[in-house]
Amino acid sequence: MADHDYITYEEFGRRFFEIAVSEDRVGDAIGAIAGDEFEMGPIGQGPGKIAKVSARVKIQKPRVTRNVGETITFSIRIPLEIDMVIDLRIDRPQFMVFGEIALRATALAAEPLLLILDVKKPRPSDISIHVTSKSLRAEVLRIMAGVDAEIKRFISAHVAGEIDSPGSEKAKVIDIGTEIQSAWKGV
């Protein structure tokens, strides 16, 4: 078979791995893990926990940047839109929050022939948000009640739980041997 440029098994494996863990595939897997939206609250905030914070978090399509080196790593940014209400019993100021979750992941190989996407859990510091409101009173309330820190803490805890969920664990592991066997049999 003289028509081919042969490569080593190691070169083949590395090229296969680089193709198998593309930015699009990782973005789709992260999107499946993150979901579309979730709700938080009501959570008591401020002095005496009198303010009740509720929010609806809408998760947008992840943006993935692949870094190919000795290992293949990914920087993942997941944009968020959050509709938030602080219920004070006498007033219910509303806020629009835009944010982003920063995740890191590494593509790993394991026995017998597994491709694993190791996604690190976010910390509150990995969440960035920008809050807008329609009144100065609402802004003061947001700051005094410590709402920004609570939003970051809640989102990071929610995403960490999703990363550890059984469905996510399944989405992060691809059994290449089984996939090849199925394709070979035409199943």
C-alpha positions, 0 to 999 in steps of 0.5 A: 500500500504505497499510496499512504504516508504512514505514522506511528500509533502514538501520532495516530492516537494524538491526532485522533484525540485532538479531533475527538475533543473539538471546541464544538463537541466540548461546548455541546457537552458543557451545554448539556451539563449546564442546562437551559435555566434554573431558579434560585430562592427565595433566599433571605438576605440583609439584616434579619433576613427580611429581604427575600431574593429570587431569581431565574437564571437563563444559561446561554450557549457556552463559548469554548477555547481549546489550548493544545499542549502536552495536554488538551485543556479548555477555557469555557465561558458560559454567559448568563441572564438573570431576572432577579427580584428582592421582595421586601413585603412593601416593595419588590424591586427588580434587577437585570443581571448579566453574568458569566461562568468561567470553567476549566476542563481537561481532556484525559485518556483512561483505561481501557479506551476512555475519553474523559472530559474533566471539568473543574467545579467553579468557585464563586470567584469564577462567576462574574456578574453585572447588575442593573436596576431602575432606581437608586433605592434598589441599588442601595438595597442590593449592596446592603443586602449583599446580593451579588455575593449570594448570587455568585455563591448560589450559581457556583454551588448549582453548577458544581452540583450539575457537574457531579450529577449522574447525567453529567458524569455520563456525558463526561465519559466516552467509551471509544472502544464501545463506539468503535465496536458499534461502528464496526458492526454497523449498529 
